[in-house]
Amino acid sequence: MLAFKLHAQENPPPFVQVQRAYEALKFEEAERLGRLALEHGEAYSATELVQLHLIMGYLGYLHQQPEVARSNFESALSLQPDLTLDSLLVSPKIVRMFEQVKNEYRVGLSSGKPAIKYVMIKDQRLGALRRSLLLPGWGQRHLHQHTRGAIYTTGFLLAVGTGLAFQVAQSQAHRSYLDANTANQIARRYDIYNQRYRVRNAAFIAAGSIWAINLLEVLLVAPASPLGAASSSKAFQLNLSIPF
């Protein structure tokens, strides 16, 4: 089930599928596919990303969400500043809004105001998952969660080490129990053997639990890079999260 989920989320829709849904006036489907496509932005060329943002901008305008439309138009312009729309193919009202956004974008650039810079940031959780499969905590350190990573790694290694140590001790106690001759020896040595057997099992169960919890945390708890604007001294960066 987990493998299927990861595989499914790694396959973004072809750009032409988004375009056809929009052209067929299937706006809800086009919006759903467009959002999914932008979540996997690394799979598309710059030209396709421009067109994806334009389509999402058109949909934002049609749904009376001017801020959504404006944000997507600005993203498209950050990739292609000289972008123009064909008024024969696009509603004149949308063209007017786009031209207004474009003029404001150009004024901002010429006046030295912070501009929008399109930056692709990959979600690192898939790489973290691979590492945590090999060693609990390694994935967390890959995500710069060093304290959590140290806790998972230390706990896992302690549990495994305890399990191995008691595996040896349990084997020795078992041999000693088999060599017992009197009833008292049998009872006493069996208690020792049984105690070590239980501790060994508990240690290996703890190691398995730590391993499983560490994987779930990488997938469900570890933060992905958010979609948003982050300012710097020279530019605003539009960070695109790419979840797997």
C-alpha positions in Angstrom: 0.0 0.0 0.0 2.8 2.4 0.9 4.8 1.5 -2.2 1.7 2.1 -4.4 1.1 5.5 -2.7 4.6 6.7 -3.3 4.6 5.5 -6.9 1.2 7.2 -7.6 2.4 10.5 -6.2 5.5 10.5 -8.3 3.5 10.6 -11.6 2.2 14.1 -12.4 -0.3 14.6 -15.2 1.0 15.4 -18.6 0.6 19.1 -19.4 -1.6 18.4 -22.4 -4.1 16.7 -20.0 -4.5 19.9 -18.0 -4.8 22.0 -21.2 -7.5 19.7 -22.7 -9.5 19.8 -19.5 -9.5 23.6 -19.5 -10.3 23.8 -23.2 -13.2 21.3 -22.7 -14.5 23.7 -20.0 -14.0 21.0 -17.4 -12.8 23.7 -15.0 -12.9 21.6 -11.8 -10.9 18.9 -13.4 -8.5 21.4 -14.9 -8.0 23.0 -11.5 -7.4 19.7 -9.8 -4.9 18.6 -12.4 -3.2 22.0 -12.4 -2.7 21.9 -8.7 -1.3 18.4 -8.9 1.0 19.4 -11.8 2.4 22.4 -9.9 3.1 20.2 -6.9 5.4 18.3 -9.3 6.9 21.3 -11.0 10.2 19.7 -11.6 8.6 17.4 -14.1 7.8 20.2 -16.5 9.7 22.5 -18.8 9.8 26.3 -18.1 7.4 26.8 -21.1 4.9 24.3 -19.7 5.2 25.9 -16.2 4.3 29.2 -17.8 1.2 27.8 -19.4 0.2 25.9 -16.2 0.3 29.2 -14.2 -1.6 31.0 -17.0 -4.4 28.3 -16.9 -4.5 28.5 -13.1 -4.7 32.3 -13.4 -7.6 32.0 -15.8 -9.4 29.7 -13.5 -8.7 32.0 -10.6 -10.3 34.8 -12.5 -13.3 32.7 -13.6 -13.8 31.6 -10.0 -13.7 35.3 -8.8 -10.4 34.8 -7.0 -8.4 37.7 -8.2 -5.5 37.1 -5.7 -5.1 33.6 -7.1 -5.2 34.9 -10.6 -2.7 37.6 -9.8 -0.3 35.3 -8.0 -0.3 32.8 -10.9 0.2 35.6 -13.5 3.1 36.9 -11.5 4.6 33.4 -11.4 4.3 33.1 -15.1 5.9 36.5 -15.7 8.8 35.6 -13.4 9.5 32.8 -15.8 8.9 34.8 -18.9 8.9 38.5 -18.3 8.0 39.4 -21.9 4.9 37.2 -21.9 1.8 38.4 -23.8 -1.7 37.0 -24.2 -3.6 36.7 -27.4 -6.9 38.5 -27.1 -8.4 36.3 -29.8 -7.9 33.2 -27.6 -8.3 34.8 -24.1 -11.2 36.8 -22.7 -10.5 40.6 -23.1 -11.2 41.0 -19.3 -8.5 38.5 -18.4 -6.1 40.1 -20.9 -6.7 43.5 -19.2 -6.1 42.0 -15.8 -2.9 40.3 -17.0 -1.6 43.5 -18.6 -2.2 45.3 -15.4 -0.3 42.7 -13.4 2.4 42.8 -16.1 2.7 46.6 -15.9 2.9 46.5 -12.1 5.5 43.8 -12.3 7.7 45.8 -14.7 7.3 49.0 -12.6 8.5 47.0 -9.6 11.5 45.7 -11.5 12.5 49.1 -12.9 12.1 50.9 -9.5 14.3 48.4 -7.8 11.6 47.0 -5.6 11.8 43.3 -4.6 10.7 41.1 -7.5 9.4 37.6 -7.6 11.9 34.9 -8.3 10.7 31.4 -9.2 12.7 28.9 -7.3 12.2 25.1 -7.5 12.7 23.4 -4.1 12.4 19.6 -4.0 10.8 17.9 -1.1 13.5 15.8 0.4 11.3 13.2 2.1 11.7 10.5 -0.5 15.5 10.6 0.0 15.0 10.7 3.7 12.7 7.7 3.5 15.4 5.7 1.7 17.9 6.6 4.4 15.6 5.7 7.2 14.9 2.3 5.7 18.6 1.6 6.2 19.1 3.2 9.6 16.4 4.9 11.7 17.3 8.6 12.3 19.4 8.9 9.2 16.4 10.3 7.3 15.7 12.8 10.0 19.3 14.1 9.8 18.9 14.4 6.1 16.0 16.7 6.8 18.2 18.7 9.2 16.3 17.3 12.2 19.5 16.3 14.0 18.1 15.9 17.5 15.3 13.6 16.4 17.7 11.7 14.2 20.1 11.1 17.1 17.2 9.9 19.3 16.0 7.4 16.7 19.5 6.1 15.8 20.6 5.8 19.5 17.3 4.1 20.5 17.4 1.7 17.6 21.1 0.8 18.1 20.6 0.3 21.9 17.6 -1.9 21.3 19.3 -4.0 18.7 22.5 -4.2 20.8 20.4 -5.3 23.9 18.6 -7.9 21.8 21.8 -9.4 20.4 23.4 -9.4 23.9 20.4 -11.2 25.4 20.3 -13.5 22.4 23.8 -14.7 23.4 22.8 -14.7 27.1 19.6 -16.6 26.4 21.5 -19.3 24.4 23.9 -19.8 27.3 21.1 -19.9 29.8 19.3 -22.5 27.6 22.3 -24.7 27.5 22.7 -24.4 31.3 19.0 -25.3 31.8 19.4 -28.4 29.6 22.4 -29.5 31.7 20.5 -29.1 35.0 20.2 -32.3 37.1 18.1 -31.5 40.1 14.6 -30.0 40.4 15.9 -26.9 42.1 18.5 -26.4 39.3 15.9 -26.9 36.6 13.5 -24.4 38.2 16.1 -21.8 38.8 17.9 -22.1 35.5 14.6 -22.1 33.6 13.6 -18.8 35.3 16.9 -17.3 34.2 16.5 -18.6 30.7 12.9 -17.4 30.5 13.8 -13.9 31.8 16.6 -13.5 29.2 14.3 -14.8 26.5 11.6 -12.2 27.3 14.1 -9.4 27.5 15.6 -10.4 24.1 12.1 -10.4 22.5 11.2 -7.1 24.1 14.4 -5.5 22.8 13.9 -6.7 19.2 10.2 -5.6 19.3 11.4 -2.2 20.5 13.9 -2.0 17.7 11.2 -2.9 15.1 8.8 -0.3 16.6 11.5 2.4 16.5 12.2 1.5 12.8 8.5 1.7 11.9 7.8 4.9 13.8 10.8 6.6 12.3 9.5 5.7 8.7 6.1 7.0 9.5 7.5 10.3 10.9 9.5 10.9 7.7 6.3 10.4 5.6 3.7 12.0 7.7 5.3 14.4 10.2 8.5 15.7 8.6 7.6 19.1 7.0 7.8 19.6 3.3 8.9 22.9 1.8 5.9 25.2 1.8 4.6 27.2 -1.1 5.0 30.8 -0.3 7.0 34.0 -0.7 10.2 34.5 1.2 11.8 37.9 1.1 15.5 38.6 0.8 17.5 41.7 0.3 17.1 41.6 -3.4 14.1 39.5 -4.2 11.1 37.7 -3.1 11.4 34.0 -3.7 8.3 31.9 -4.7 9.2 28.5 -3.3 7.5 25.6 -5.0 7.0 22.5 -2.8 7.3 19.2 -4.6 5.8 16.5 -2.4 6.1 12.8 -3.4 
